[in-house]
Amino acid sequence: MAPGDGGGKRRYHSPGRAERARRTRAAVLAAAHELFVARGYAGTTIRAVATAAGVSVPTVEQAFGTKRGLLKHVVDVARAGDDEPVAILDRPPALAAAAAADAADFLAAATAEIAVVAARVAAVQAVLATAAAADPEIAALAREIDAQRRVVAAWLVDGVRTRAGLRGERERAVDAVWTLLDPVVHGRLTAGCGWSSGEFADWLADALGRLLLPDRG
């Protein structure tokens, strides 16, 4: 036993191997996103995803476990924009919004990013909603994502409150913002009414300002 090795085996780290694993995960997630959107949750199999990604079924299962786990990762990547384990509110767009000095700038920065994320996640979110109606495990995942959206809603409310005060009761404000952030609202106004992402962001910033900011009358 070599001095200082603690009796354990030395771990070998290969940058090349790590990069290949990263590319494999990205290929699987991209294939899964495409297939979930095209075929729905029920119509997509792990084998089909593996074939589309050019990997084996065990490779997909080792990385993501079940099909439910794979869908969760697809939704997470659609929301975040990548596969890095960094929370939404710890990412640069949220940090930039948090650095805004006044409530109007905070809301403008935050809603611009919310519009980008909503457009990116819309298709797979629809898959999730459809699957949740028939699958209790997917329904639990949908509730988990709803809870994450509530965290963002509370962050928005508190961001306004610390900069300008708040109209009304905080919890009611969080309820209302959580509702406005529902992907269904984005879909109604963009896919349904033909609004652009920028128009949606501007409307949301204005709506949140009217809802949250105290009446200076």
N, C-alpha and C positions, 0 to 999 in steps of 0.2 A: 504494500500500500504506500503510495507516494505521500510525502508530508503535505498536510494541508488539504488533502482531497476529501476529508471527512468520511472516507470509506464508501462514498457513493460513486456512481458512474459519471464520467464526464459527458456533458451534453454537447452534441455537435450541431452547430448552427450553420446552415448553408443558405446564403442569400439567394442563390439561384433556385434552390428548392422552394424557399419561401415565395419567391416571385412566381414560380410555376403554380403553386397552390393558390396564390391570389388571382392569377389569370383564370384558373379553373373555376374558382368560386364565382368570378365575374361572368364567365361564360354560362354557368349553370343558372345564375340569377337572371341573366338576360333571356335565356331560352325559356325559363319558367314564366317570366313576365309576359313574353310574347304568346306562349301557349295558353296561359290562364285567360288572357284577354280574348284570344281567338276562339277558344273552346269552352271557356268557363271552368270552374273548379272541378265539377263532377266529370267533365270530359277530358281532363288532363291527368295523365299518369306519370309516376316517377320515371318509368321506362321511357316514355315519350320525351320527357325533359332530358334524360340522360342521352338519348339518341340525338336530339337536336343540339345538345352541347358538345357532343363528341366524346363522352366519357361513359364509364360503366355505371350501372345502377348502384352497386355498393359505394362508389365514390360519392354519389349524390346523397345516399342515406347516411354515410359517415359524416358528411359535412352539415346536413340539415335535418337528419332524422326522418320524421314523417312528412307527408304531403302538407299537413297543416303547418309544420315548422317551416317548410319551404315557402308557403304562402306568406307567413308572418315576415320572413326575411325579405321577400319581394316587396311587401307593403312598406317595411322599414326603409329599404333602399329607395323606394319611390318617394317617400316622405323626406328623407335626408339628402338624397342625391348621390350617395355613395354607401359603401359597406363598412365605413369606419365606425368603431364603437364610441361615438361622441353624441351626447344628447342634443336634441334640436336647439334647446335654449343655451347650449354652450358653444354653438357654432358661430362663425364670423357674422352672418347677417343679424342674428339675435343680439350678439354682443355690440354690433354697430348701432342697432336700434336702442339698446340700453344706454349707450353713451350720449344719446340725444339730450339736450338740455331742457327742451320744453315739450309739452304734451303733443303739440301738432307735429313736430318733427319726429317724435317717437312713434306716433301712429302711422305717419307716412312711410317711415322706414319699415316698420313691422308689417304693415298691410301689403307693401310691395313684395316682400318675401312670402307672405301667406298666399298671395295670388300665384306666385311661381310654383310653390309647393302644391297648391290645389290643382293646377293644370297638370303637373307631373303625376299626381296620384289618382286623378279622376277615373281613369279606365280600370285600374286594378281595384280601386275602392268599390266600384260597381260590382266587380266579381265577388268581392268580399261580402257585400250586402246581400247579393243573391244567394250565395252559399250559406250565409248565416241563417236564412229562413228555414233551411232543411237540415243543418248540421249543428248540433249543440256545441261541439268543440269550436267551430268557426264562429258561432254566436258569442262564445266566451272571448274569442280573439277580437271580435268587433267591439265588445264592451270594453275590453282593455284599451283599444285605440280611442274609443270615445272618452275614456278616463284621461288618456294622454292629452286629448284635445282640451279637456277641462283645465288641465295644468297650464296650457298655453293661454286659455281664456283668463285664468286668474292672474297670470303674468301681465297680460295686457291691462287688466283692470288696475292692478297694483302699480303698474308703470304710469298710468294716468293719475292715479290718486297721489302718488308721491310728488308729481310735478305740478299738479293743478287742483288737487282736491277731487271729490267725486260727487256726482249727483246721485242721491238715493242710497239705498242699502247695498253693501258690497256683495253679499251672496246673491241677491237678485240680479245685480249687474253681471256677475260671473255667469249666472244661468242664461242671461240674454246674449252675452258675447259667445258663449259656448254654442248656442243655437245658430248664431250668424256664421260661425266658423264651420258649420256642418258642410261637408262636401256637396250635399244636395243643393244648398243655396248657390254655391259656385256653379254647379252644373245647370241649374235653372237659368241663371243669368248669362252664362257663356254659351253652352251648347243649345239651351232652350231659346234664349232671346238674342243670341248673336253678339253679345258684348265681347270686347277684347279683354285680355288679361289686365291691361292698364286701366281700362274703364272699370273693371271690377275692383281693382285695388283702390282707385280714387273713391268709388262709391263706398267701399268698406271703411276707409279712413274717415269719410264724412259721416257715415252712419254711426260709427263708434264714437266720434267726437260729439255728435248730437245726443247720443245715449248716455255717455259717461261724464262729460264735462259739466261742471256746475253752471247754472244759468246766471250769467253776469248782468242780465237785464238792466 
